[in-house]
Amino acid sequence: MNSINEQHELYENARNRTKQKKRLYTHFIIFLVGAVFLILLNKVLKVGETFVENWFVWAITLWFFFFVLHFINVFVTNRFMGKEWERLQTEKLVKAQELKIAKLEKEMADEAALKAEKTQALYNYEITKKTEKEDDQKIQ
C-alpha cells in the first residue's frame, strides 16, 4: 500500500513539475511576442514617443526581470527547495519534536519518581515516628 502512495506522489510531483515548465515556456513565448509588439508600437505606430523616448526598452527590461525570476523559481529554487527538500525538513522537524517530547516525558517520569520517593520517605518517617511513639508508650 505504501508503494502505491509513493508512486502516486512521484506521479503528482512529475505532473506538477511539467506544469511549471509548461507555464515557464508559455511565459517565454508571450514575452517574445509582447516584446516585438511593444517595439512595433513604439517604432511603427509612434505610441508613447512624446511621453518617454524608448519607453518600450524599460517595459521589456522589467518584463524580462520577471521572466528571470520565474525561471529561477522553476529551475533553481524548486530544485533545491522542492518536494524532497520539504519532506526532509518536515522529517527533521518531526524528529526534533519527538526528541523534545521524549525529553519532557523523561523529566516528568523523573519528577514523578522523585515525588514518589519523597512520599515514601515521608510515609516511612511517619511510620517510624508512630512506632517510636508506641514504643515510648509501652515503656511507660
Secondary structure, 3 states (H helix, E strand, C coil): CHHHHHHHHHHHHHHHHHHHHHHHHHHHHHHHHHHHHHHHHHHCCCCCCCCCCCHHHHHHHHHHHHHHHHHHHHHHHHHHCCHHHHHHHHHHHHHHHHHHHHHHHHHHHHHHHHHHHHHHHHHHHHHHHHHHHHHHHHHC
